[in-house]
Amino acid sequence: MLKIEEIREIIKLIDQSSIEEFVYKHEGSKVELKKRTSVEVVQGPSINTIPAAIAQPSTPPAVEVSAPQNNEQENTSQVESEQFHKIVSPMVGTFYMASSPDTPAYVEVGSTVNEDSIVCIVEAMKLFNEIEAEVEGEIVEILVKDGQLVEYGQPLFLVKQK
């Protein structure tokens, strides 16, 4: 069975990614994590459902683990409802705003871009892939944080097209 520290680390990784559900099974035990819902720990035939908490199989009381609430997604849905172009990740990888930590970001909110403008880098399997805007316009919102894991097709930027 996973240790509580390992479960906390998994929660952090899932919270930073777009993964909605994680299931771990081992020797008759099952840990199931779902974003914005509940966490279930199953041992044998019994099921314990504890919203926003993690139960240790050997101890009846739950150990509270509070995952940070992502208010950015709520704000993003308001902005996305307007007609903006989404620049999406073409692959699974790690999102970087700049080519190195000591250089400025490729773009910021308010930056003007054209079809060939590099807006970020997505690292996948030690390869750094430059992502181009593919549209002409102004960066309205950056939807992910520097160093965050991104999924294929995940929106990275919103652009107000010219």
C-alpha positions in Angstrom: 0.0 0.0 0.0 1.1 3.5 -0.7 2.5 5.7 2.1 0.6 8.9 3.0 3.6 11.0 1.6 3.4 9.1 -1.7 -0.3 9.8 -1.9 0.2 13.5 -1.2 2.8 13.7 -4.0 0.4 12.0 -6.4 -2.3 14.4 -5.4 0.0 17.4 -6.2 1.0 15.9 -9.5 -2.7 15.3 -10.5 -3.7 18.7 -9.4 -1.0 20.3 -11.6 -2.0 18.2 -14.6 -5.3 17.8 -16.5 -5.7 14.3 -15.4 -9.2 13.9 -14.0 -8.9 10.4 -12.4 -6.2 8.2 -11.0 -6.6 4.5 -9.9 -3.9 2.5 -8.1 -4.5 -1.2 -7.3 -2.2 -3.4 -5.3 -2.8 -6.7 -3.4 -6.5 -6.3 -3.0 -6.3 -2.6 -2.1 -7.4 0.2 -4.3 -6.8 4.0 -4.2 -8.9 6.1 -6.5 -8.4 9.8 -6.8 -10.7 12.1 -8.8 -10.5 15.9 -9.2 -13.2 17.9 -7.6 -15.0 14.9 -6.3 -14.1 12.3 -3.6 -11.2 10.0 -2.9 -12.0 6.3 -2.3 -9.8 3.8 -0.5 -10.9 0.2 -1.0 -9.6 -2.7 1.0 -11.1 -6.1 0.2 -14.9 -5.9 -0.1 -15.5 -2.7 1.9 -15.4 0.8 0.4 -14.7 4.0 2.4 -15.7 7.2 0.6 -14.2 10.3 2.2 -14.7 13.6 0.3 -11.4 15.6 0.1 -9.6 13.3 2.5 -7.4 10.3 2.5 -8.1 7.3 4.8 -5.2 5.1 6.0 -6.3 1.5 5.9 -4.9 0.7 9.4 -6.4 3.7 11.1 -10.2 4.5 11.2 -9.8 8.3 11.4 -9.1 10.1 8.1 -6.0 12.1 7.5 -7.1 15.4 5.9 -5.2 16.5 2.8 -6.4 19.8 1.4 -5.7 20.2 -2.3 -5.4 23.8 -3.5 -8.5 25.0 -5.2 -7.9 26.1 -8.8 -9.8 29.3 -9.1 -8.0 30.0 -12.4 -10.2 27.5 -14.2 -13.3 29.4 -13.1 -11.9 32.7 -14.3 -10.7 31.1 -17.5 -14.2 29.7 -18.3 -15.5 33.3 -18.3 -12.8 34.5 -20.7 -13.1 31.4 -22.9 -16.8 32.0 -23.3 -15.8 35.0 -25.5 -14.6 34.2 -29.0 -10.8 33.9 -28.6 -8.4 31.5 -30.4 -6.9 28.9 -28.2 -3.2 27.9 -28.7 -3.2 24.3 -27.6 -0.3 21.9 -26.8 0.5 19.6 -29.7 1.9 17.0 -27.2 2.2 15.8 -23.7 5.1 17.4 -21.9 6.3 20.2 -19.6 5.3 23.8 -20.4 8.0 26.5 -20.3 7.5 30.3 -20.9 11.2 30.9 -21.8 14.1 29.0 -23.4 16.0 29.1 -20.0 15.3 30.3 -16.5 17.5 33.4 -16.9 15.8 34.7 -20.1 12.6 36.6 -20.5 9.4 34.9 -21.4 8.6 34.6 -25.1 5.2 36.3 -24.6 3.2 37.9 -21.8 -0.4 39.0 -21.5 -0.8 41.9 -24.0 2.0 40.7 -26.3 1.3 40.9 -30.0 2.0 37.7 -32.0 1.9 36.6 -35.6 1.7 33.1 -37.2 5.4 32.5 -36.8 5.9 33.9 -33.3 7.2 31.4 -30.7 5.0 31.6 -27.6 6.5 28.8 -25.5 8.4 25.5 -25.3 6.9 22.1 -24.5 9.6 19.6 -23.4 8.8 16.0 -24.2 11.3 13.2 -23.7 14.3 15.6 -23.3 13.3 17.4 -26.6 12.4 21.1 -26.4 9.7 21.8 -28.9 9.0 25.5 -29.8 5.3 26.2 -30.1 4.2 28.9 -32.6 1.1 31.0 -32.3 -0.2 30.1 -35.7 -2.5 33.1 -35.6 -2.0 36.9 -35.6 -3.3 38.7 -32.6 -2.8 39.7 -29.0 -2.2 37.3 -26.0 -5.2 37.7 -23.8 -4.5 35.0 -21.2 -1.9 32.5 -20.3 -3.8 29.4 -19.1 -0.9 27.3 -17.6 2.0 28.0 -15.3 5.7 27.8 -16.1 6.9 24.2 -15.4 3.4 22.7 -15.4 2.7 19.4 -17.1 0.4 19.7 -20.1 -1.6 17.2 -22.0 -2.2 16.8 -25.8 -4.7 19.4 -26.9 -4.7 21.3 -23.6 -5.3 25.1 -24.2 -2.1 27.1 -23.3 -3.0 30.6 -24.4 -6.0 32.6 -25.5 -5.4 35.0 -28.4 -7.6 37.9 -29.5 -7.3 37.6 -33.3 -6.8 40.7 -35.5 
